[in-house]
Amino acid sequence: MDTIERIRTSIAQVRDPDVAATLSELNAIHDIQLRDGVVKLYLELIPPLQWVARHIDLSCREAIAASVPGVDVHIFVREREIPRTTPSTVLPGVKNLIAIASGKGGVGKSTIAVNLAVAMAQAGATVGLLDADIYGPSAPTLLGLQGMPLHARKDERGHIIGVPHERYGIRVASMGFVLQREQAAILRGPLLAGYFTTLVEQIDWGELDFLIFDLPPGTGDIQLTLAQKVPLTGAVLITTPQELSLADVRRSATMFRRVNVPVLGIVENMSYFVCPTCAHRIPVFGEGGGEALAEEVGAPLLERLPLDPILQRASDEGIPVVEHPTGEHFRALFHTLARALAREIRRRHYHHQSPPMEITL
């Protein structure tokens, strides 16, 4: 067996940890080149890659070192193109469109949407946040952007388009940049849908790995307009442990199923309070609800987040808790949440992708 074949054989059994398949089974090895003691390995993997690329890179290097010691290894990875399940020309530069939804207000949905978006950006993804909660837009407050107008420019056709703000590594648009809070509260029906469509279609989002939609609570006009106009990758549902919240989230899950939007997972917020004296976890609002709901809707429980005053303080200061000097614990939790969400997206891409073509770079 020549050297390149030994390398191919060794890395063929490297496993992608998210989809439980080998690089050979994924047809991910596109080319191997060897010259003057330098190996160049070209891979194509299922996106998003920010959370798994390093693991696969190290596994490939270990496999090559074991079969062909002493070579210098260069690994080049590109993302496999995954066609949208629903053909659409809306937001063509956005790879993954994620709805963050809840059945009722007051469960921390907007805070989670903001911190999830920033955590994804911290991991190296390009991320946008569309604050679609037109009744009570929270992104300006949570990101310290109160009173900031939405800027605009003309595109190449002379049309006026909005320019999202950039804060903490993410692009942000919100009706809170256009309307006063009391104006948003009185909008109804067609006006709501029209404003939402403006945020989607007349904002220059550019190229993004993820666009996070922070939806208003419930199952009304905005949610239905989103499902009809936007080719969503899926939805993440936010709940608290008590039954009242769970009942409302069940209705949200049913709505997304009816419009063929997969539920990517459940996040249980306010799951417990950690006593500052004894470090005992106290289930203030009950326990087990998130797990039961996840099993009921057939989606994973992505994360359980605690009830903690630091989250409220950071939000009031207009700083995402994942960026706050005292937010180390939440930073770890939101990075785990981002990783779990990316894993679920990759699994769905794996099961719904077209068979890859054999290509040599």
Secondary structure, DSSP 8 states (H G I E B T S, - for coil): --HHHHHHHHHHT-EETTTTEETTTTT-EEEEEEETTEEEEEEEE-S--TTTHHHHHHHHHHHHHHHSTT-EEEEEEEE-----SS---SSTTEEEEEEEEESSSSSSHHHHHHHHHHHHHHTT--EEEEE---SS--HHHHTT-TT---EEEE-TTS-EEEE-EEETTEEEEEGGGTS-HHHHTT--HHHHHHHHHHHHHSB---SEEEEEEE--SSSSHHHHHHHHHS--SEEEEEE-SSHHHHHHHHHHHHHHHHTT--EEEEEE-S--EE-TTT--EE-TT-SSHHHHHHHHHT--EEEE----HHHHHHHHTT--GGGSTT-HHHHHHHHHHHHHHHHHHHHHHHHHS--------
